[in-house]
Amino acid sequence: RCLAAHGARAGDTRDARHRPRFHAYGVVRTATAAVDDWYRRMHDALPDTLFEPRATIERGSQCCAEETVSFHYVEAAEQFALHEALRLSVDESESVATSERSLAWLDARWP
């Protein structure tokens, strides 16, 4: 609505598998789909014409594009854990989701 009021049109920024690149919450909340009622209402109110196919709230590896651009409301411990998981996965040339070293590090240290 805000964009339309200024003559701009929103685009679909999801990847080829329809996973979002921009996230309203931090990594853990996004990956577990632990979103609040406000988010669900706003998400459900998106016009059908904006996304094809219609956007859904997914959990796990379907929650996020590999080329994710941003997470919002990320606290310090979560920022540190995400940075370290990414660093470890880059060292192994793997994605965070499949890096055994990253997953073990997160399991051992996540609050």
All heavy atoms as an XYZ file, in Angstrom:
885
protein
N       0.818     -1.195      0.000
C       0.000      0.000      0.000
C       0.862      1.259      0.000
O       0.556      2.212     -0.690
C      -0.941     -0.009      1.187
C      -2.072     -1.013      1.027
C      -2.943     -1.029      2.229
N      -2.606     -2.215      2.998
C      -3.051     -2.486      4.191
N      -3.829     -1.651      4.807
N      -2.707     -3.582      4.800
N       1.930      1.245      0.804
C       2.797      2.427      0.854
C       3.460      2.669     -0.491
O       3.545      3.799     -0.949
C       3.863      2.253      1.926
S       3.195      2.205      3.596
N       3.942      1.601     -1.114
C       4.583      1.747     -2.429
C       3.591      2.265     -3.455
O       3.898      3.171     -4.232
C       5.156      0.404     -2.896
C       6.360     -0.134     -2.140
C       6.667     -1.561     -2.580
C       7.558      0.759     -2.356
N       2.404      1.675     -3.480
C       1.383      2.068     -4.452
C       1.003      3.533     -4.294
O       0.726      4.218     -5.286
C       0.158      1.179     -4.305
N       0.981      4.031     -3.074
C       0.629      5.428     -2.839
C       1.626      6.372     -3.508
O       1.304      7.523     -3.783
C       0.561      5.706     -1.340
N       2.835      5.864     -3.772
C       3.878      6.675     -4.401
C       4.137      6.254     -5.847
O       5.152      6.615     -6.441
C       5.166      6.591     -3.591
C       5.018      7.199     -2.234
N       5.018      8.557     -2.023
C       4.815      6.625     -1.030
C       4.845      8.796     -0.740
N       4.714      7.642     -0.108
N       3.230      5.441     -6.388
C       3.343      5.038     -7.783
C       4.323      3.912     -8.056
O       4.632      3.612     -9.199
N       4.840      3.288     -7.006
C       5.784      2.184     -7.185
C       5.048      0.847     -7.089
O       4.056      0.721     -6.372
C       6.874      2.250     -6.125
N       5.538     -0.135     -7.794
C       4.924     -1.463     -7.793
C       5.866     -2.445     -7.105
O       7.056     -2.482     -7.413
C       4.682     -1.892     -9.234
C       3.863     -3.128     -9.366
C       3.532     -3.349    -10.845
N       2.714     -4.501    -11.048
C       3.146     -5.760    -10.987
N       4.399     -6.006    -10.725
N       2.321     -6.767    -11.199
N       5.340     -3.231     -6.192
C       6.150     -4.230     -5.483
C       6.451     -5.383     -6.418
O       5.616     -5.774     -7.239
C       5.408     -4.740     -4.256
N       7.646     -5.931     -6.304
C       8.029     -7.071     -7.123
C       8.221     -8.319     -6.278
O       8.335     -8.246     -5.054
N       8.236     -9.442     -6.925
C       8.451    -10.724     -6.252
C       9.955    -10.964     -6.169
O      10.622    -11.142     -7.186
C       7.767    -11.840     -7.036
C       7.767    -13.172     -6.313
O       8.479    -13.304     -5.290
O       7.064    -14.077     -6.770
N      10.506    -10.940     -4.962
C      11.951    -11.091     -4.778
C      12.347    -12.507     -4.374
O      13.499    -12.745     -4.014
C      12.470    -10.102     -3.712
O      11.784    -10.353     -2.482
C      12.242     -8.660     -4.155
N      11.405    -13.438     -4.440
C      11.720    -14.820     -4.075
C      12.649    -15.461     -5.110
O      12.728    -15.012     -6.248
C      10.443    -15.642     -3.952
C       9.519    -15.144     -2.856
C       8.226    -15.905     -2.813
N       7.479    -15.719     -4.060
C       6.380    -16.408     -4.378
N       5.909    -17.312     -3.551
N       5.764    -16.176     -5.520
N      13.323    -16.544     -4.697
C      14.203    -17.256     -5.618
C      13.390    -18.161     -6.548
O      12.151    -18.166     -6.494
C      15.289    -18.026     -4.860
C      14.782    -19.223     -4.068
O      13.588    -19.587     -4.151
O      15.600    -19.823     -3.350
N      14.063    -18.924     -7.388
C      13.389    -19.783     -8.370
C      12.521    -20.858     -7.709
O      11.578    -21.355     -8.313
C      14.422    -20.437     -9.282
N      12.833    -21.202     -6.434
C      12.043    -22.192     -5.697
C      10.981    -21.520     -4.826
O      10.408    -22.135     -3.958
C      12.973    -23.077     -4.867
C      13.859    -23.941     -5.782
C      14.941    -24.671     -5.043
N      14.431    -25.509     -3.981
C      15.204    -26.022     -3.031
N      16.500    -25.788     -3.027
N      14.692    -26.774     -2.091
N      10.763    -20.228     -5.048
C       9.741    -19.427     -4.349
C      10.028    -19.253     -2.861
O       9.116    -19.072     -2.068
C       8.340    -20.001     -4.564
C       8.029    -20.212     -6.003
N       7.894    -19.169     -6.885
C       7.871    -21.341     -6.717
C       7.656    -19.646     -8.087
N       7.644    -20.963     -8.022
N      11.315    -19.270     -2.481
C      11.709    -19.024     -1.088
C      12.079    -17.551     -0.949
O      12.791    -17.007     -1.790
C      12.889    -19.913     -0.701
C      12.572    -21.395     -0.788
C      13.786    -22.242     -0.554
N      14.806    -21.894     -1.548
C      15.997    -22.472     -1.597
N      16.345    -23.402     -0.728
N      16.887    -22.118     -2.523
N      11.619    -16.902      0.111
C      11.871    -15.455      0.258
C      13.327    -15.120      0.552
O      14.059    -15.900      1.158
C      10.974    -15.059      1.430
C      10.645    -16.309      2.137
C      10.772    -17.435      1.173
N      13.716    -13.913      0.102
C      15.062    -13.394      0.351
C      15.085    -12.366      1.483
O      16.120    -12.076      2.040
C      15.604    -12.750     -0.917
C      15.944    -13.740     -2.003
C      16.612    -13.035     -3.188
N      17.106    -13.981     -4.144
C      16.457    -14.309     -5.265
N      15.300    -13.750     -5.549
N      16.980    -15.185     -6.096
N      13.939    -11.801      1.807
C      13.829    -10.790      2.860
C      12.925    -11.348      3.950
O      11.852    -11.878      3.661
C      13.243     -9.490      2.293
C      14.124     -8.851      1.259
C      14.003     -9.186     -0.079
C      15.085     -7.926      1.645
C      14.822     -8.607     -1.041
C      15.903     -7.333      0.687
C      15.774     -7.682     -0.655
N      13.355    -11.205      5.214
C      12.639    -11.840      6.321
C      12.323    -10.837      7.425
O      13.181    -10.046      7.816
C      13.466    -12.994      6.879
C      13.894    -13.940      5.799
N      13.041    -14.872      5.268
C      15.058    -14.054      5.127
C      13.674    -15.538      4.319
N      14.891    -15.061      4.206
N      11.108    -10.891      7.908
C      10.653     -9.948      8.933
C      11.234    -10.250     10.310
O      11.240     -9.383     11.173
C       9.128     -9.958      9.002
N      11.711    -11.469     10.514
C      12.233    -11.870     11.826
C      13.617    -12.471     11.684
O      14.131    -12.642     10.587
C      11.286    -12.882     12.486
C       9.936    -12.296     12.809
C       8.793    -12.702     12.125
C       9.804    -11.312     13.776
C       7.561    -12.153     12.416
C       8.566    -10.757     14.062
C       7.450    -11.183     13.379
O       6.240    -10.633     13.662
N      14.201    -12.839     12.810
C      15.521    -13.443     12.825
C      15.514    -14.861     12.265
O      14.474    -15.426     11.942
N      16.705    -15.425     12.185
C      16.906    -16.730     11.571
C      16.095    -17.825     12.253
O      15.388    -18.587     11.590
C      18.397    -17.111     11.596
C      18.621    -18.468     10.978
C      19.226    -16.055     10.901
N      16.176    -17.915     13.563
C      15.513    -19.007     14.288
C      13.999    -18.909     14.135
O      13.332    -19.886     13.805
C      15.930    -19.027     15.769
C      15.129    -20.039     16.548
C      17.422    -19.318     15.883
N      13.462    -17.732     14.357
C      12.009    -17.553     14.221
C      11.545    -17.842     12.807
O      10.495    -18.437     12.584
C      11.639    -16.120     14.580
C      10.738    -16.039     15.765
C      10.443    -14.614     16.086
N       9.010    -14.465     16.175
C       8.407    -13.396     16.606
N       9.094    -12.340     16.956
N       7.115    -13.355     16.677
N      12.330    -17.420     11.836
C      11.970    -17.642     10.439
C      12.050    -19.128     10.089
O      11.125    -19.681      9.493
C      12.890    -16.824      9.513
O      12.754    -15.439      9.846
C      12.553    -17.026      8.064
N      13.145    -19.783     10.468
C      13.345    -21.196     10.116
C      12.346    -22.117     10.804
O      12.007    -23.174     10.283
C      14.761    -21.623     10.447
N      11.854    -21.719     11.971
C      10.890    -22.558     12.692
C       9.446    -22.130     12.426
O       8.517    -22.758     12.938
C      11.146    -22.511     14.209
O      11.021    -21.161     14.659
C      12.523    -23.062     14.562
N       9.266    -21.077     11.643
C       7.941    -20.519     11.333
C       7.196    -20.101     12.599
O       5.982    -20.129     12.659
C       7.100    -21.488     10.500
N       7.956    -19.688     13.615
C       7.373    -19.247     14.886
C       7.032    -17.763     14.804
O       7.601    -16.940     15.510
C       8.355    -19.522     16.030
N       6.128    -17.457     13.903
C       5.727    -16.065     13.702
C       4.445    -15.775     14.465
O       3.691    -16.678     14.790
C       5.562    -15.748     12.202
C       6.891    -15.894     11.476
C       4.516    -16.633     11.560
N       4.214    -14.507     14.743
C       3.050    -14.136     15.539
C       1.808    -13.916     14.665
O       1.872    -13.968     13.440
C       3.352    -12.900     16.380
C       3.912    -11.756     15.557
O       3.615    -11.672     14.352
O       4.644    -10.942     16.133
N       0.680    -13.686     15.330
C      -0.582    -13.500     14.618
C      -0.556    -12.289     13.700
O      -1.123    -12.316     12.610
C      -1.751    -13.368     15.605
C      -2.072    -14.680     16.288
O      -1.717    -15.748     15.737
O      -2.682    -14.642     17.373
N       0.131    -11.206     14.131
C       0.229    -10.025     13.286
C       0.860    -10.383     11.950
O       0.348    -10.017     10.892
C       1.057     -8.936     13.976
C       1.353     -7.790     13.054
C       0.565     -6.710     12.822
C       2.500     -7.638     12.207
N       1.157     -5.884     11.887
C       2.345     -6.435     11.493
C       3.645     -8.400     11.992
C       3.289     -5.980     10.579
C       4.577     -7.944     11.071
C       4.394     -6.738     10.382
N       1.966    -11.092     11.976
C       2.663    -11.464     10.748
C       1.775    -12.337      9.866
O       1.684    -12.125      8.660
C       3.972    -12.181     11.071
C       4.753    -12.544      9.832
C       5.560    -11.606      9.204
C       4.659    -13.814      9.273
C       6.265    -11.924      8.057
C       5.352    -14.143      8.129
C       6.159    -13.192      7.523
O       6.848    -13.513      6.389
N       1.106    -13.309     10.468
C       0.226    -14.195      9.687
C      -0.912    -13.394      9.038
O      -1.232    -13.607      7.873
C      -0.339    -15.302     10.561
C       0.704    -16.335     10.925
C       0.099    -17.562     11.582
N       1.143    -18.419     12.095
C       1.873    -19.242     11.339
N       1.651    -19.324     10.061
N       2.812    -19.992     11.883
N      -1.491    -12.456      9.783
C      -2.569    -11.632      9.218
C      -2.065    -10.782      8.051
O      -2.693    -10.705      7.001
C      -3.186    -10.730     10.282
C      -4.151    -11.428     11.210
C      -4.970    -10.434     12.037
N      -4.200     -9.346     12.624
C      -3.544     -9.420     13.789
N      -3.569    -10.534     14.496
N      -2.873     -8.383     14.250
N      -0.904    -10.147      8.226
C      -0.332     -9.318      7.169
C       0.015    -10.176      5.950
O      -0.223     -9.794      4.807
C       0.931     -8.587      7.646
C       0.677     -7.549      8.708
S      -0.289     -6.168      8.061
C      -1.796     -6.370      8.951
N       0.571    -11.335      6.197
C       0.949    -12.257      5.124
C      -0.289    -12.729      4.368
O      -0.307    -12.739      3.129
C       1.703    -13.446      5.735
C       2.376    -14.292      4.731
N       1.760    -15.342      4.117
C       3.626    -14.235      4.232
C       2.589    -15.906      3.277
N       3.732    -15.263      3.328
N      -1.318    -13.099      5.107
C      -2.555    -13.577      4.474
C      -3.280    -12.473      3.710
O      -4.042    -12.753      2.784
C      -3.499    -14.192      5.510
C      -2.953    -15.500      6.070
O      -2.037    -16.085      5.445
O      -3.437    -15.929      7.140
N      -3.051    -11.222      4.093
C      -3.726    -10.100      3.445
C      -3.041     -9.661      2.145
O      -3.574     -8.821      1.430
C      -3.803     -8.916      4.405
N      -1.874    -10.233      1.838
C      -1.203     -9.873      0.590
C      -2.104    -10.235     -0.587
O      -2.698    -11.315     -0.606
C       0.127    -10.618      0.458
C       1.235    -10.204      1.412
C       2.409    -11.175      1.309
C       1.690     -8.786      1.131
N      -2.198     -9.370     -1.565
C      -3.067     -9.679     -2.706
C      -2.535    -10.883     -3.486
O      -1.332    -11.059     -3.635
C      -3.010     -8.406     -3.550
C      -1.887     -7.602     -3.031
C      -1.550     -8.086     -1.663
N      -3.457    -11.699     -3.986
C      -3.077    -12.881     -4.771
C      -2.288    -12.498     -6.014
O      -1.505    -13.283     -6.524
C      -4.319    -13.680     -5.180
C      -4.949    -14.398     -4.006
O      -4.250    -14.643     -3.012
O      -6.147    -14.722     -4.082
N      -2.482    -11.300     -6.493
C      -1.808    -10.861     -7.710
C      -0.343    -10.506     -7.475
O       0.417    -10.375     -8.427
C      -2.523     -9.640     -8.301
O      -2.580     -8.611     -7.306
C      -3.922    -10.002     -8.754
N       0.069    -10.360     -6.220
C       1.442     -9.965     -5.929
C       2.416    -11.118     -6.131
O       3.510    -10.931     -6.653
C       1.542     -9.439     -4.491
C       2.884     -8.867     -4.068
C       3.289     -7.703     -4.971
C       2.822     -8.412     -2.624
N       2.039    -12.312     -5.730
C       2.922    -13.475     -5.834
C       2.255    -14.582     -6.624
O       1.096    -14.906     -6.388
C       3.259    -14.028     -4.447
C       4.006    -13.071     -3.576
C       3.404    -12.515     -2.464
C       5.308    -12.725     -3.867
C       4.093    -11.640     -1.649
C       6.009    -11.846     -3.064
C       5.403    -11.300     -1.950
N       3.002    -15.165     -7.528
C       2.507    -16.322     -8.271
C       3.595    -17.381     -8.263
O       4.663    -17.146     -8.818
C       2.174    -15.911     -9.707
C       1.497    -16.978    -10.517
C       0.189    -17.478     -9.923
O      -0.632    -16.682     -9.469
O       0.016    -18.697     -9.909
N       3.474    -18.519     -7.627
C       2.312    -18.898     -6.826
C       2.261    -18.114     -5.516
O       3.239    -17.499     -5.125
C       2.532    -20.382     -6.563
C       4.012    -20.558     -6.604
C       4.517    -19.551     -7.616
N       1.111    -18.203     -4.866
C       0.894    -17.474     -3.610
C       1.977    -17.830     -2.596
O       2.357    -18.979     -2.455
C      -0.480    -17.810     -3.050
C      -0.780    -17.040     -1.777
C      -2.280    -16.934     -1.557
N      -2.606    -16.236     -0.345
C      -2.496    -14.924     -0.175
N      -2.056    -14.171     -1.135
N      -2.850    -14.355      0.956
N       2.479    -16.828     -1.902
C       3.516    -17.028     -0.891
C       2.945    -17.762      0.316
O       1.822    -17.495      0.736
C       4.076    -15.682     -0.456
N       3.708    -18.684      0.845
C       3.325    -19.421      2.046
C       4.404    -19.266      3.105
O       5.545    -18.951      2.779
C       3.112    -20.919      1.740
O       4.318    -21.439      1.182
C       1.967    -21.132      0.767
N       4.054    -19.493      4.350
C       5.025    -19.443      5.443
C       5.558    -20.857      5.621
O       4.825    -21.761      6.020
C       4.375    -18.929      6.743
C       3.841    -17.512      6.532
C       5.382    -18.967      7.890
C       2.996    -17.001      7.679
N       6.820    -21.042      5.285
C       7.439    -22.363      5.342
C       8.431    -22.429      6.494
O       8.892    -21.422      6.991
C       8.163    -22.667      4.028
C       7.277    -22.645      2.807
C       6.309    -23.811      2.744
O       6.530    -24.829      3.424
O       5.318    -23.689      1.997
N       8.776    -23.644      6.883
C       9.777    -23.835      7.929
C      10.906    -24.693      7.384
O      10.787    -25.284      6.334
C       9.155    -24.435      9.177
C       8.403    -25.711      8.960
C       7.726    -26.251     10.197
N       8.730    -26.595     11.175
C       8.618    -26.409     12.487
N       7.517    -25.927     12.970
N       9.579    -26.727     13.305
N      12.006    -24.745      8.129
C      13.149    -25.549      7.711
C      13.830    -24.974      6.485
O      13.863    -23.764      6.289
N      14.375    -25.837      5.649
C      15.163    -25.377      4.508
C      14.328    -24.635      3.466
O      14.877    -23.956      2.607
C      15.874    -26.559      3.846
O      14.930    -27.464      3.322
N      13.005    -24.749      3.522
C      12.152    -24.034      2.576
C      11.818    -22.616      3.024
O      11.178    -21.871      2.302
C      10.852    -24.819      2.338
C      11.078    -26.112      1.584
C      11.771    -25.863      0.254
O      11.329    -25.067     -0.559
N      12.884    -26.532      0.043
N      12.268    -22.242      4.229
C      11.923    -20.921      4.763
C      12.642    -19.780      4.076
O      12.125    -18.668      4.023
C      12.232    -20.847      6.257
S      13.995    -20.607      6.622
N      13.822    -20.064      3.549
C      14.710    -18.982      3.143
C      15.480    -19.317      1.873
O      15.963    -20.435      1.715
C      15.737    -18.718      4.238
S      15.044    -18.546      5.880
N      15.620    -18.316      1.029
C      16.463    -18.472     -0.156
C      17.920    -18.575      0.272
O      18.323    -17.988      1.281
C      16.276    -17.274     -1.089
N      18.702    -19.314     -0.480
C      20.134    -19.383     -0.191
C      20.781    -18.014     -0.345
O      21.794    -17.732      0.286
C      20.809    -20.415     -1.095
C      20.419    -21.828     -0.727
C      21.044    -22.871     -1.629
O      22.011    -22.547     -2.364
O      20.572    -24.010     -1.605
N      20.188    -17.168     -1.164
C      20.696    -15.802     -1.367
C      19.931    -14.816     -0.501
O      19.641    -13.699     -0.935
C      20.551    -15.382     -2.841
C      21.111    -16.334     -3.849
C      20.119    -17.416     -4.259
O      18.917    -17.317     -3.949
O      20.561    -18.389     -4.876
N      19.583    -15.200      0.716
C      18.852    -14.304      1.612
C      19.605    -12.988      1.755
O      20.824    -12.973      1.888
C      18.643    -14.972      2.981
O      17.645    -15.978      2.825
C      18.196    -13.991      4.038
N      18.851    -11.901      1.727
C      19.430    -10.575      1.815
C      19.408    -10.064      3.252
O      20.388     -9.498      3.732
C      18.680     -9.591      0.889
C      19.161     -8.161      1.081
C      18.814    -10.037     -0.558
N      18.276    -10.262      3.965
C      18.207     -9.694      5.302
C      17.263    -10.459      6.222
O      16.292    -11.075      5.785
C      17.753     -8.231      5.234
O      16.425     -8.165      4.763
N      17.625    -10.404      7.489
C      16.771    -10.839      8.595
C      16.620     -9.622      9.492
O      17.551     -8.835      9.637
C      17.420    -11.976      9.398
C      17.516    -13.271      8.665
C      18.693    -13.651      8.049
C      16.433    -14.127      8.603
C      18.790    -14.853      7.379
C      16.512    -15.335      7.934
C      17.702    -15.699      7.319
N      15.453     -9.455     10.096
C      15.229     -8.322     10.992
C      15.037     -8.830     12.419
O      14.735     -9.997     12.630
C      14.000     -7.518     10.547
C      14.213     -6.865      9.227
N      14.830     -5.648      9.096
C      13.937     -7.284      7.967
C      14.904     -5.337      7.814
N      14.372     -6.307      7.116
N      15.187     -7.952     13.372
C      15.008     -8.268     14.788
C      15.906     -9.430     15.214
O      15.458    -10.379     15.838
C      13.534     -8.563     15.115
C      12.620     -7.444     14.713
C      11.764     -7.582     13.636
C      12.650     -6.228     15.393
C      10.935     -6.539     13.250
C      11.833     -5.182     15.011
C      10.982     -5.346     13.942
O      10.169     -4.315     13.557
N      17.178     -9.331     14.884
C      18.149    -10.363     15.228
C      18.931     -9.888     16.443
O      19.573     -8.840     16.408
C      19.104    -10.643     14.051
C      20.104    -11.720     14.413
C      18.309    -11.036     12.812
N      18.870    -10.659     17.521
C      19.579    -10.286     18.743
C      21.052    -10.692     18.656
O      21.443    -11.469     17.782
C      18.897    -10.923     19.942
C      17.483    -10.380     20.099
C      16.852    -10.746     21.412
O      17.597    -11.046     22.362
O      15.625    -10.715     21.485
N      21.856    -10.183     19.568
C      23.308    -10.366     19.508
C      23.724    -11.838     19.460
O      24.561    -12.216     18.635
C      23.965     -9.674     20.698
N      23.175    -12.677     20.319
C      23.566    -14.092     20.330
C      23.239    -14.763     19.004
O      24.014    -15.574     18.484
C      22.876    -14.827     21.477
N      22.100    -14.402     18.435
C      21.698    -14.979     17.151
C      22.599    -14.468     16.024
O      22.974    -15.222     15.130
C      20.241    -14.641     16.872
C      19.658    -15.382     15.708
C      18.162    -15.153     15.538
O      17.594    -14.259     16.195
O      17.570    -15.866     14.727
N      22.994    -13.194     16.074
C      23.913    -12.649     15.069
C      25.242    -13.388     15.119
O      25.793    -13.770     14.086
C      24.159    -11.160     15.320
C      22.996    -10.284     14.982
C      23.278     -8.835     15.324
O      24.407     -8.439     15.610
N      22.244     -8.011     15.300
N      25.766    -13.583     16.320
C      27.046    -14.273     16.470
C      26.942    -15.704     15.961
O      27.820    -16.181     15.233
C      27.492    -14.268     17.943
C      28.771    -15.016     18.156
C      29.989    -14.460     17.774
C      28.761    -16.266     18.738
C      31.170    -15.164     17.953
C      29.933    -16.969     18.927
C      31.148    -16.419     18.539
N      25.882    -16.401     16.327
C      25.708    -17.793     15.903
C      25.578    -17.887     14.384
O      26.172    -18.775     13.757
C      24.482    -18.401     16.583
N      24.823    -16.982     13.783
C      24.668    -16.995     12.328
C      26.011    -16.725     11.648
O      26.396    -17.418     10.705
C      23.638    -15.962     11.891
C      23.448    -15.824     10.386
C      22.985    -17.133      9.764
C      22.455    -14.711     10.084
N      26.738    -15.734     12.136
C      28.046    -15.414     11.556
C      28.986    -16.622     11.628
O      29.642    -16.975     10.646
C      28.668    -14.216     12.283
C      30.074    -13.954     11.863
N      30.381    -13.335     10.679
C      31.250    -14.268     12.452
C      31.700    -13.267     10.565
N      32.240    -13.812     11.625
N      29.043    -17.256     12.779
C      29.942    -18.403     12.954
C      29.501    -19.583     12.081
O      30.335    -20.254     11.465
C      30.001    -18.814     14.424
C      31.049    -19.849     14.731
C      32.481    -19.386     14.487
O      32.734    -18.175     14.278
O      33.371    -20.246     14.492
N      28.205    -19.838     12.001
C      27.709    -20.929     11.155
C      28.047    -20.669      9.691
O      28.468    -21.575      8.968
C      26.204    -21.092     11.335
N      27.892    -19.427      9.255
C      28.242    -19.080      7.881
C      29.738    -19.222      7.640
O      30.166    -19.747      6.609
C      27.791    -17.651      7.558
C      26.298    -17.444      7.415
C      25.968    -15.955      7.354
C      25.764    -18.167      6.199
N      30.540    -18.778      8.589
C      31.993    -18.881      8.454
C      32.417    -20.338      8.338
O      33.211    -20.710      7.465
C      32.696    -18.223      9.640
C      34.215    -18.155      9.476
C      34.897    -17.642     10.727
N      34.779    -18.565     11.840
C      35.458    -19.707     11.966
N      36.276    -20.102     11.017
N      35.305    -20.479     13.027
N      31.880    -21.181      9.206
C      32.238    -22.597      9.171
C      31.786    -23.257      7.876
O      32.497    -24.083      7.305
C      31.631    -23.320     10.376
C      32.218    -22.948     11.730
C      31.385    -23.560     12.852
C      33.668    -23.391     11.835
N      30.613    -22.889      7.403
C      30.118    -23.511      6.166
C      30.936    -23.055      4.970
O      31.184    -23.829      4.050
C      28.635    -23.232      5.963
O      28.417    -21.877      5.702
N      31.389    -21.796      4.964
C      32.229    -21.302      3.870
C      33.564    -22.029      3.888
O      34.084    -22.418      2.840
C      32.425    -19.767      3.969
C      33.529    -19.295      3.048
C      31.116    -19.060      3.657
N      34.119    -22.255      5.079
C      35.371    -22.997      5.186
C      35.235    -24.391      4.577
O      36.189    -24.942      4.049
C      35.801    -23.151      6.650
C      36.296    -21.834      7.249
O      36.488    -20.858      6.483
O      36.465    -21.783      8.471
N      34.047    -24.962      4.659
C      33.804    -26.312      4.150
C      33.185    -26.296      2.751
O      32.877    -27.352      2.204
C      32.857    -27.061      5.091
C      33.447    -27.282      6.456
C      32.458    -27.930      7.409
O      31.334    -28.247      6.998
O      32.828    -28.125      8.571
N      32.952    -25.110      2.184
C      32.307    -24.972      0.874
C      30.962    -25.681      0.839
O      30.630    -26.388     -0.104
C      33.216    -25.497     -0.240
O      34.402    -24.766     -0.286
N      30.189    -25.527      1.905
C      28.858    -26.119      2.000
C      27.871    -25.036      2.417
O      28.256    -23.985      2.886
C      28.810    -27.194      3.094
C      29.663    -28.400      2.857
C      29.476    -29.381      4.000
O      28.368    -29.924      4.125
O      30.424    -29.576      4.761
N      26.600    -25.351      2.302
C      25.600    -24.431      2.828
C      25.503    -24.658      4.332
O      25.852    -25.731      4.833
C      24.240    -24.661      2.165
O      23.616    -25.794      2.701
N      25.029    -23.666      5.050
C      24.869    -23.787      6.499
C      23.964    -24.965      6.842
O      24.204    -25.711      7.776
C      24.311    -22.482      7.106
C      23.970    -22.661      8.568
C      25.303    -21.364      6.926
N      22.910    -25.156      6.050
C      21.920    -26.200      6.334
C      22.488    -27.606      6.211
O      21.970    -28.531      6.829
C      20.726    -26.049      5.411
N      23.577    -27.797      5.442
C      24.127    -29.144      5.266
C      25.500    -29.310      5.889
O      26.050    -30.403      5.883
C      24.220    -29.507      3.768
O      25.047    -28.547      3.108
C      22.847    -29.541      3.133
N      26.069    -28.254      6.418
C      27.394    -28.333      7.014
C      27.320    -28.991      8.389
O      26.774    -28.427      9.329
C      28.000    -26.934      7.138
O      29.165    -26.974      7.945
N      27.881    -30.188      8.502
C      27.869    -30.897      9.792
C      28.598    -30.084     10.856
O      28.164    -30.015     12.003
C      28.508    -32.283      9.648
C      27.685    -33.242      8.819
C      26.311    -33.508      9.428
O      26.197    -33.611     10.664
O      25.344    -33.606      8.652
N      29.693    -29.456     10.493
C      30.468    -28.657     11.447
C      29.651    -27.470     11.952
O      29.620    -27.175     13.141
C      31.747    -28.200     10.758
C      32.772    -27.640     11.689
C      34.098    -27.523     10.955
N      34.861    -26.472     11.558
C      35.731    -25.721     10.920
N      35.950    -25.911      9.653
N      36.390    -24.792     11.553
N      28.962    -26.785     11.033
C      28.130    -25.646     11.429
C      26.988    -26.080     12.328
O      26.704    -25.451     13.345
C      27.547    -24.948     10.195
O      28.556    -24.350      9.443
N      26.316    -27.165     11.942
C      25.184    -27.645     12.740
C      25.631    -28.095     14.123
O      24.966    -27.812     15.121
C      24.461    -28.762     12.004
C      23.783    -28.324     10.696
C      23.222    -29.537      9.962
C      22.702    -27.296     10.949
N      26.774    -28.768     14.213
C      27.300    -29.195     15.515
C      27.659    -27.981     16.370
O      27.388    -27.952     17.574
C      28.523    -30.097     15.320
N      28.252    -26.960     15.745
C      28.603    -25.748     16.475
C      27.355    -25.082     17.021
O      27.307    -24.686     18.188
C      29.359    -24.791     15.548
C      29.906    -23.604     16.278
C      31.140    -23.487     16.825
C      29.211    -22.381     16.570
N      31.258    -22.262     17.441
C      30.098    -21.564     17.295
C      27.946    -21.900     16.289
C      29.758    -20.297     17.738
C      27.601    -20.642     16.731
C      28.506    -19.850     17.451
N      26.316    -24.962     16.189
C      25.062    -24.351     16.648
C      24.420    -25.156     17.769
O      23.935    -24.589     18.755
C      24.094    -24.195     15.478
C      24.427    -23.074     14.498
C      23.528    -23.184     13.270
C      24.286    -21.723     15.147
N      24.382    -26.478     17.624
C      23.788    -27.336     18.661
C      24.495    -27.155     20.001
O      23.862    -27.140     21.054
C      23.851    -28.807     18.259
C      22.783    -29.173     17.240
O      21.813    -28.408     17.095
O      22.924    -30.226     16.611
N      25.798    -27.031     19.971
C      26.568    -26.923     21.206
C      26.454    -25.557     21.863
O      26.600    -25.436     23.072
C      28.048    -27.235     20.918
N      26.180    -24.520     21.095
C      26.258    -23.163     21.638
C      24.968    -22.363     21.626
O      24.903    -21.311     22.217
C      27.324    -22.388     20.880
C      28.704    -22.909     21.190
C      29.725    -22.306     20.256
N      31.050    -22.801     20.515
C      31.505    -23.963     20.044
N      30.756    -24.724     19.311
N      32.743    -24.344     20.314
N      23.960    -22.826     20.901
C      22.744    -22.021     20.789
C      22.047    -21.909     22.141
O      21.865    -22.914     22.816
C      21.802    -22.601     19.743
C      20.677    -21.652     19.484
C      19.385    -21.813     19.853
C      20.747    -20.387     18.869
N      18.642    -20.727     19.493
C      19.460    -19.828     18.885
C      21.783    -19.645     18.307
C      19.176    -18.577     18.353
C      21.504    -18.397     17.779
C      20.205    -17.886     17.806
N      21.645    -20.691     22.498
C      21.010    -20.505     23.829
C      19.751    -21.310     24.012
O      19.069    -21.642     23.130
C      20.674    -19.013     23.842
C      21.312    -18.385     22.663
C      21.775    -19.475     21.748
